[in-house]
Amino acid sequence: MQPLQNSALLVMLQISSLKPVSHDANLVCRSLDRAHEVVILVVVVVVVVVVVVVVVVVVVEVVVVVVVVVVVVVVVVVVVVVILLLTVEVVLVIVVVEVVVVVAIEVVVVVVVV
């Protein structure tokens, strides 16, 4: 019976030495408030970064498409002019060279974008 009474006495001493709950609760509430502020700040920063990256990617892709369209239009105009001015044999050589150049330009543009 004696060890049981000693245990009860130790528990009572430990309970009486505890700090007031209100002080700890205030610290916990302030810590949670700061944690919520940090989480909100991190979410806002991530959203802003994602939006900026998406806008940059869209702008770059639009510029690439415009450049490719301009190059294709210029090549077509040059081919038509060459066809009108030169003989058939020379035209075939020039068309093949221009097609190779256009394909090379498009490959370089795609590689740069990716």
Secondary structure, 3 states (H helix, E strand, C coil): CHHHHHHHHHHHHHHHCCCCHHHHHHHHHHHHHHHHHHHHHHHHHHHHHHHHHHHHHHHHHHHHHHHHHHHHHHHHHHHHHHHHHCCHHHHHHHHHHHHHHHHHHHHHHHHHHC
